[in-house]
């Protein structure tokens, strides 16, 4: 009897195991996630720069703000405000007193934190003005990621009117940088670099000394990568991809306010210090405002691969409900490649449709298309991973955003297209589409070809899992799609 009992139990166990395997496989294919993601804690950290320490992601931003997260979904604010008592720099008003007095301002702009080979954390901070490119970028060091950081002094200055600049010439804001927005990174060979700059003379890059974290001698302001003549280009961030072996330079074009048209663009190079090119092959070092102009957006907007700008997914019936979910002036990003998960992420702040200057941090998954260009997943990261998709999962009606190339406060609203089972596209735009490999997307719309990826994501407006696509044209225009559930 005992033998028979064990045999029956073993058979039942095998059946249950098989059923569970079948059901798990079906669920995974249908939704890619078993539960609804819970976005419980959002934070307002302007100009977020990311660093991962152990199993925690940290973002450091302007005004000495910082936050941390374990899952990239919910965040805890750990510091905020240029005031004594801020845990990052507890006595900041005296610790940085000389620098604050020289700039004659108390605004800390976007910092960047990196862990050096000695295990310590180096914060490259910057202090600047709103009305002039008078600024400093300096270095502060801490033994722990959350501080306290101790000031080591100024690395580079700008705005020394009628005085000589680091390259020996009288400071000229049309050709010399505004010394803010630093990002420090290791290249594929272990060399250390700092890219920096905002408006004014453009974006520049230094090679740093690995032992000290300071620029190597005799570099002046460094090498110019893009910008000049006060063109609105800022917030540089460079990410190396081990998959393509390219260095991707992310910058933000436009103005940061809700009506400023902030938008994130990318270009790439085989070398950390350039030259960088956009998808159309344009050299970025020649991109600048027209001579004699201030903030001439028309001169620069045709260049760079525009990844994300103002946008709003409308409900499929065309109504304007939930309109505050749309992004306005998303920008000043950082980026991260997680080798353990083999995933890329884009971190940025954004304002929102009809919500004024209020802003929050957003994290979106970033993927590479067949041509090695990054494309941004349309919705914020909710734990999704990419996988092979069947064609029948992709067919259907989509709300589509065309991001364009302009720098404008206009919000690009979605329009409807249908990816048909016969490979044709109907609706607001017509053409053809195809599914290549496991998840690559190719769409030809009104004669323009776009290459990208399909990805099942959590639609934050409709509150459900849905298929999306994100793709780029050869001249750097991004399109997004979100499948409609009827």
C-alpha positions as CSV (number, residue, x, y, z in Angstrom):
1,X,0.0,0.0,0.0
2,X,2.8,2.3,0.8
3,X,4.5,1.7,-2.5
4,X,1.2,2.4,-4.4
5,X,0.7,5.6,-2.4
6,X,4.2,6.9,-3.3
7,X,3.6,6.0,-6.9
8,X,0.4,7.9,-7.1
9,X,1.9,10.9,-5.4
10,X,4.8,10.9,-7.8
11,X,2.5,10.8,-10.7
12,X,0.4,13.7,-9.3
13,X,3.6,15.7,-8.7
14,X,4.7,15.2,-12.3
15,X,1.3,16.3,-13.6
16,X,1.2,19.4,-11.4
17,X,4.8,20.2,-12.5
18,X,3.9,19.9,-16.1
19,X,0.8,22.0,-15.7
20,X,2.8,24.7,-13.8
21,X,5.4,24.8,-16.6
22,X,2.7,25.1,-19.2
23,X,0.9,27.9,-17.4
24,X,4.1,29.8,-16.5
25,X,5.1,29.7,-20.1
26,X,1.7,30.9,-21.3
27,X,1.7,33.8,-18.7
28,X,5.1,34.9,-19.6
29,X,4.2,35.1,-23.3
30,X,1.0,36.8,-22.7
31,X,2.0,39.6,-20.3
32,X,5.8,39.4,-19.6
33,X,4.9,40.3,-16.0
34,X,2.6,38.7,-13.5
35,X,1.7,41.7,-11.5
36,X,0.9,45.4,-11.9
37,X,3.9,47.6,-11.1
38,X,3.4,49.9,-8.2
39,X,4.8,53.4,-8.6
40,X,4.5,54.5,-5.0
41,X,7.4,57.0,-4.5
42,X,8.5,59.5,-7.1
43,X,11.1,62.1,-6.5
44,X,12.0,65.5,-7.9
45,X,15.7,65.5,-8.6
46,X,16.6,67.9,-11.4
47,X,19.4,66.8,-13.8
48,X,19.8,63.3,-12.4
49,X,23.2,61.6,-12.7
50,X,23.3,57.9,-12.0
51,X,25.7,55.7,-10.1
52,X,25.1,52.1,-8.9
53,X,26.7,51.0,-5.6
54,X,26.1,47.4,-4.7
55,X,22.4,46.8,-5.3
56,X,21.3,50.5,-5.0
57,X,20.9,53.0,-7.8
58,X,21.7,56.6,-6.8
59,X,20.9,59.8,-8.7
60,X,22.6,63.1,-7.8
61,X,21.1,66.4,-9.2
62,X,21.0,70.1,-9.0
63,X,20.5,72.0,-5.7
64,X,22.4,69.2,-3.9
65,X,19.5,66.8,-4.3
66,X,19.9,63.0,-4.3
67,X,17.8,59.9,-4.2
68,X,18.2,56.1,-4.3
69,X,16.3,53.1,-5.5
70,X,16.6,49.3,-5.5
71,X,14.2,48.7,-8.5
72,X,14.3,51.9,-10.6
73,X,10.6,52.1,-10.0
74,X,10.3,53.6,-6.5
75,X,12.7,56.2,-5.1
76,X,13.6,57.7,-1.7
77,X,14.9,61.2,-1.5
78,X,18.0,61.4,0.7
79,X,19.2,65.0,0.4
80,X,18.0,68.3,-1.0
81,X,18.8,72.0,-0.7
82,X,21.9,74.2,-0.6
83,X,22.0,74.6,3.1
84,X,24.0,73.6,6.1
85,X,22.7,70.3,7.3
86,X,22.4,68.7,3.9
87,X,23.9,65.3,4.6
88,X,25.9,65.3,1.3
89,X,28.0,68.4,2.4
90,X,26.8,69.2,6.0
91,X,28.6,72.6,6.2
92,X,28.3,73.5,2.5
93,X,28.0,77.3,3.0
94,X,31.4,77.4,4.7
95,X,32.9,74.3,2.9
96,X,32.3,75.9,-0.5
97,X,32.3,79.5,0.8
98,X,35.1,80.7,-1.4
99,X,33.6,79.1,-4.6
100,X,30.2,80.5,-3.8
101,X,31.6,84.0,-3.3
102,X,33.6,83.9,-6.5
103,X,30.6,82.9,-8.6
104,X,28.4,85.3,-6.6
105,X,25.6,82.7,-6.5
106,X,24.3,79.9,-4.4
107,X,23.1,77.6,-7.1
108,X,24.7,74.2,-7.3
109,X,24.0,72.8,-10.8
110,X,24.2,69.2,-12.0
111,X,27.0,67.2,-10.2
112,X,28.3,63.8,-11.1
113,X,29.7,61.1,-8.7
114,X,32.1,58.3,-9.6
115,X,33.8,55.7,-7.5
116,X,37.5,55.7,-8.1
117,X,40.0,52.8,-7.9
118,X,40.9,53.8,-4.3
119,X,37.3,53.0,-3.3
120,X,36.4,56.6,-2.5
121,X,33.6,58.6,-4.2
122,X,34.5,61.6,-6.1
123,X,31.8,64.3,-6.6
124,X,32.4,66.7,-9.5
125,X,30.2,69.6,-8.4
126,X,29.5,72.8,-10.2
127,X,28.3,76.3,-9.1
128,X,26.9,78.7,-11.7
129,X,24.7,81.7,-12.4
130,X,21.5,82.0,-14.4
131,X,22.4,85.3,-16.0
132,X,26.0,84.7,-17.1
133,X,28.4,81.8,-17.8
134,X,30.4,82.6,-14.6
135,X,30.9,79.2,-13.0
136,X,33.2,76.7,-11.4
137,X,33.5,73.0,-11.5
138,X,35.3,71.5,-8.6
139,X,35.9,68.2,-6.8
140,X,34.7,66.9,-3.4
141,X,35.6,63.4,-2.0
142,X,33.8,61.1,0.4
143,X,34.5,57.6,1.8
144,X,30.8,56.7,1.5
145,X,28.4,57.3,-1.4
146,X,25.9,59.3,0.8
147,X,28.7,61.5,2.1
148,X,29.9,63.6,3.8
149,X,31.9,65.1,0.9
150,X,35.0,67.2,1.6
151,X,35.9,70.0,-0.9
152,X,39.2,69.6,-2.7
153,X,39.0,72.8,-4.7
154,X,38.2,74.2,-8.2
155,X,39.1,72.3,-11.4
156,X,38.0,74.8,-14.0
157,X,36.5,78.3,-14.1
158,X,34.5,80.3,-16.7
159,X,33.4,83.9,-17.0
160,X,36.6,85.5,-16.1
161,X,35.8,88.7,-18.0
162,X,38.8,90.5,-19.5
163,X,41.1,87.8,-18.1
164,X,43.0,85.0,-19.6
165,X,41.3,81.6,-19.8
166,X,43.0,78.2,-19.4
167,X,43.9,78.2,-23.1
168,X,45.8,81.5,-22.7
169,X,43.2,83.6,-24.6
170,X,40.9,86.3,-23.1
171,X,37.7,84.5,-22.0
172,X,35.1,84.6,-24.8
173,X,31.8,83.0,-24.0
174,X,31.1,82.4,-27.7
175,X,34.1,80.0,-28.0
176,X,34.9,79.0,-24.4
177,X,32.7,76.8,-22.2
178,X,30.4,77.5,-19.3
179,X,32.1,75.4,-16.6
180,X,29.1,73.4,-15.4
181,X,27.4,70.0,-16.0
182,X,30.4,67.6,-15.6
183,X,30.2,63.9,-16.3
184,X,33.2,61.7,-15.4
185,X,33.7,58.2,-16.9
186,X,36.1,55.5,-17.6
187,X,36.6,54.5,-21.2
188,X,37.0,50.9,-22.5
189,X,40.8,51.1,-21.9
190,X,40.4,52.3,-18.3
191,X,41.3,56.0,-19.0
192,X,39.4,58.6,-17.1
193,X,37.6,61.5,-18.8
194,X,35.4,64.5,-17.9
195,X,33.0,66.0,-20.4
196,X,31.3,69.2,-19.4
197,X,29.7,72.5,-20.7
198,X,26.4,74.3,-21.2
199,X,25.4,76.8,-23.9
200,X,28.2,79.5,-24.4
201,X,31.2,78.0,-26.3
202,X,29.9,74.4,-26.3
203,X,30.6,71.0,-24.9
204,X,34.3,70.1,-24.0
205,X,36.2,67.1,-22.8
206,X,39.3,66.6,-20.6
207,X,41.4,63.6,-20.0
208,X,41.8,63.2,-16.2
209,X,44.7,61.7,-14.1
210,X,43.7,58.4,-12.6
211,X,45.6,59.0,-9.5
212,X,44.3,62.4,-8.6
213,X,41.0,62.8,-10.5
214,X,42.2,66.2,-11.8
215,X,42.8,67.1,-15.5
216,X,46.1,66.2,-17.0
217,X,48.3,69.3,-17.7
218,X,48.3,71.6,-20.7
219,X,44.8,70.9,-22.0
220,X,43.4,74.4,-21.8
221,X,39.6,73.9,-21.6
222,X,40.0,70.5,-23.3
223,X,38.8,69.5,-26.7
224,X,35.5,70.9,-28.1
225,X,32.9,68.2,-29.1
226,X,29.9,70.3,-30.1
227,X,28.3,73.8,-29.8
228,X,29.3,77.4,-29.7
229,X,27.9,80.9,-30.1
230,X,25.6,80.4,-27.2
231,X,23.6,77.6,-28.8
232,X,21.3,75.9,-26.3
233,X,23.2,72.6,-25.9
234,X,24.0,71.3,-22.4
235,X,24.0,68.3,-20.0
236,X,26.6,66.1,-21.7
237,X,26.8,62.4,-20.7
238,X,28.9,59.7,-22.4
239,X,28.1,56.0,-22.3
240,X,30.2,53.2,-23.8
241,X,28.4,50.2,-25.3
242,X,30.3,46.9,-25.2
243,X,27.9,45.6,-27.8
244,X,28.6,48.2,-30.5
245,X,32.0,49.5,-29.2
246,X,30.7,53.0,-29.7
247,X,30.8,55.9,-27.3
248,X,27.4,57.6,-27.2
249,X,27.3,61.3,-26.3
250,X,24.0,62.4,-25.0
251,X,23.1,66.1,-24.8
252,X,20.0,68.2,-24.3
253,X,18.9,70.8,-26.8
254,X,16.6,73.7,-25.9
255,X,15.6,75.3,-22.6
256,X,14.8,73.5,-19.4
257,X,11.5,75.3,-18.5
258,X,8.1,73.9,-19.4
259,X,8.0,76.2,-22.4
260,X,11.6,75.7,-23.4
261,X,11.4,72.7,-25.7
262,X,14.1,70.6,-23.8
263,X,14.8,67.4,-25.7
264,X,17.4,64.6,-25.5
265,X,19.7,63.9,-28.5
266,X,22.5,61.5,-29.0
267,X,25.6,61.1,-31.3
268,X,28.3,58.5,-31.4
269,X,32.1,58.0,-31.9
270,X,34.6,55.2,-31.8
271,X,36.7,57.4,-29.5
272,X,35.7,58.9,-26.1
273,X,37.0,62.3,-27.2
274,X,35.4,62.2,-30.7
275,X,34.8,63.2,-33.3
276,X,31.1,62.5,-32.9
277,X,28.6,62.0,-35.7
278,X,24.8,61.8,-35.8
279,X,22.8,59.1,-37.8
280,X,23.0,61.2,-41.0
281,X,26.8,61.4,-40.7
282,X,27.0,65.1,-39.7
283,X,30.1,66.0,-37.7
284,X,29.0,67.4,-34.4
285,X,32.1,69.6,-33.8
286,X,30.7,72.0,-36.5
287,X,27.2,72.3,-35.0
288,X,26.8,75.7,-33.4
289,X,24.6,78.7,-33.3
290,X,24.9,81.2,-36.2
291,X,27.6,83.8,-35.5
292,X,26.3,86.8,-33.7
293,X,23.2,85.1,-32.4
294,X,22.0,84.2,-28.9
295,X,20.2,80.9,-28.4
296,X,19.6,80.3,-32.1
297,X,17.7,77.0,-32.0
298,X,17.1,76.9,-35.8
299,X,20.9,76.5,-36.4
300,X,21.2,73.4,-34.3
301,X,17.8,71.6,-34.5
302,X,18.5,69.6,-37.7
303,X,21.4,67.8,-36.0
304,X,21.8,64.9,-33.6
305,X,19.5,62.0,-33.1
306,X,16.5,63.3,-31.2
307,X,15.4,60.5,-28.9
308,X,12.6,62.2,-26.8
309,X,10.8,65.5,-26.6
310,X,7.4,66.9,-25.7
311,X,4.7,64.2,-26.3
312,X,1.3,63.0,-25.2
313,X,-0.4,59.7,-25.9
314,X,-4.0,60.5,-26.5
315,X,-6.7,57.9,-25.7
316,X,-7.7,56.0,-28.9
317,X,-11.0,57.8,-29.0
318,X,-9.2,61.1,-29.2
319,X,-10.3,62.5,-25.9
320,X,-7.9,64.4,-23.6
321,X,-8.3,62.6,-20.3
322,X,-5.2,61.9,-18.3
323,X,-3.4,64.6,-20.3
324,X,-1.0,65.3,-17.4
325,X,0.7,62.0,-18.1
326,X,2.4,63.5,-21.2
327,X,6.0,64.6,-20.9
328,X,7.1,68.3,-21.3
329,X,10.8,69.3,-21.6
330,X,12.3,65.9,-20.8
331,X,16.1,66.3,-20.5
332,X,19.4,66.5,-18.9
333,X,19.8,62.7,-18.8
334,X,22.3,60.2,-17.6
335,X,22.6,56.6,-18.8
336,X,23.6,53.3,-17.4
337,X,24.6,49.9,-18.7
338,X,23.9,47.0,-16.3
339,X,26.3,44.2,-17.2
340,X,24.6,41.7,-14.9
341,X,21.3,42.1,-16.6
342,X,22.7,43.2,-20.0
343,X,20.3,46.1,-20.0
344,X,20.6,49.8,-20.8
345,X,18.7,52.6,-18.9
346,X,18.1,56.3,-19.5
347,X,17.6,58.6,-16.5
348,X,16.2,62.1,-16.9
349,X,13.9,64.6,-15.3
350,X,10.7,65.7,-17.0
351,X,7.9,68.2,-16.6
352,X,4.3,67.3,-17.5
353,X,1.5,68.5,-19.7
354,X,-0.6,71.0,-17.8
355,X,1.4,70.8,-14.6
356,X,3.7,73.8,-14.9
357,X,7.3,73.6,-13.7
358,X,6.8,70.6,-11.4
359,X,9.2,67.8,-12.4
360,X,10.1,64.2,-11.5
361,X,12.8,61.7,-12.2
362,X,11.9,59.1,-14.9
363,X,13.8,56.0,-15.9
364,X,13.2,54.3,-19.3
365,X,14.7,51.2,-20.7
366,X,17.0,51.9,-23.7
367,X,17.7,49.4,-26.4
368,X,19.9,49.2,-29.5
369,X,18.4,48.9,-33.0
370,X,20.0,46.9,-35.8
371,X,22.1,49.9,-36.8
372,X,23.5,50.2,-33.3
373,X,21.6,53.4,-32.3
374,X,19.9,53.6,-28.9
375,X,16.1,53.8,-29.0
376,X,14.1,54.8,-25.9
377,X,11.2,52.6,-24.7
378,X,8.0,54.7,-24.8
379,X,6.9,54.1,-21.2
380,X,8.8,54.4,-17.9
381,X,10.6,51.2,-16.8
382,X,8.3,48.8,-14.9
383,X,10.5,45.7,-14.6
384,X,10.0,44.5,-18.2
385,X,12.6,42.6,-20.2
386,X,12.7,42.1,-23.9
387,X,12.1,38.6,-25.4
388,X,11.2,37.0,-28.8
389,X,7.8,38.0,-30.1
390,X,5.4,36.2,-32.4
391,X,4.1,38.3,-35.3
392,X,0.5,37.8,-34.2
393,X,1.4,39.6,-30.9
394,X,2.5,42.7,-32.9
395,X,-0.5,43.1,-35.3
396,X,-3.0,45.8,-34.3
397,X,-3.8,49.4,-33.9
398,X,-1.2,51.7,-32.3
399,X,-1.1,55.2,-30.9
400,X,2.0,56.6,-32.6
401,X,4.2,59.6,-31.6
402,X,6.5,61.3,-34.1
403,X,9.1,63.2,-32.1
404,X,10.5,65.2,-35.1
405,X,13.6,67.4,-34.9
406,X,12.3,70.8,-33.9
407,X,13.0,72.6,-30.6
408,X,9.6,73.8,-29.6
409,X,7.1,74.0,-26.7
410,X,4.5,72.3,-28.9
411,X,3.4,68.9,-27.6
412,X,3.5,66.1,-30.2
413,X,0.2,64.2,-29.8
414,X,-0.3,60.6,-30.9
415,X,-2.1,59.6,-34.1
416,X,-3.5,56.2,-35.0
417,X,-1.9,53.6,-37.3
418,X,-2.6,49.9,-37.8
419,X,0.0,47.3,-38.3
420,X,-1.9,44.8,-40.5
421,X,-1.3,41.1,-40.7
422,X,-0.4,41.4,-44.4
423,X,2.6,43.6,-43.6
424,X,0.9,46.9,-44.6
425,X,0.4,50.0,-42.5
426,X,-2.9,51.9,-42.6
427,X,-4.3,54.9,-40.8
428,X,-2.8,58.4,-40.3
429,X,0.4,57.2,-42.2
430,X,0.6,54.4,-44.7
431,X,3.4,52.1,-45.6
432,X,4.8,48.7,-44.7
433,X,6.1,47.0,-41.6
434,X,8.0,43.8,-40.8
435,X,9.2,41.9,-37.8
436,X,12.8,40.7,-38.0
437,X,14.6,38.3,-35.7
438,X,13.4,38.1,-32.2
439,X,12.2,41.6,-31.7
440,X,13.5,44.0,-34.3
441,X,11.0,46.3,-36.0
442,X,11.2,47.9,-39.4
443,X,8.5,50.4,-40.6
444,X,8.3,52.4,-43.8
445,X,5.9,55.2,-43.3
446,X,5.1,57.7,-46.1
447,X,8.4,56.7,-47.7
448,X,10.6,57.0,-44.7
449,X,12.2,53.9,-43.1
450,X,12.5,53.5,-39.4
451,X,14.5,50.8,-37.6
452,X,13.8,49.8,-34.0
453,X,12.5,47.3,-31.6
454,X,9.3,45.9,-30.2
455,X,8.9,45.7,-26.4
456,X,6.0,44.7,-24.2
457,X,5.6,47.4,-21.5
458,X,3.3,48.7,-18.8
459,X,1.1,51.4,-20.3
460,X,0.9,54.0,-17.5
461,X,-2.1,55.7,-19.0
462,X,-4.2,52.6,-19.7
463,X,-2.8,50.7,-16.7
464,X,-2.1,47.5,-18.5
465,X,0.6,45.6,-20.2
466,X,0.8,46.3,-23.9
467,X,3.0,46.0,-27.0
468,X,5.1,49.0,-27.9
469,X,7.7,49.9,-30.6
470,X,10.5,52.5,-30.7
471,X,12.4,53.2,-33.9
472,X,14.6,55.8,-35.6
473,X,14.9,57.1,-39.2
474,X,18.3,57.4,-40.9
475,X,18.3,61.2,-40.3
476,X,17.6,60.8,-36.5
477,X,13.8,61.1,-36.1
478,X,12.3,58.9,-33.4
479,X,8.8,57.3,-33.5
480,X,7.0,55.5,-30.8
481,X,4.0,53.3,-30.8
482,X,1.7,51.9,-28.1
483,X,-0.8,49.2,-29.0
484,X,-4.5,49.9,-28.5
485,X,-6.7,47.5,-26.6
486,X,-10.3,47.6,-27.9
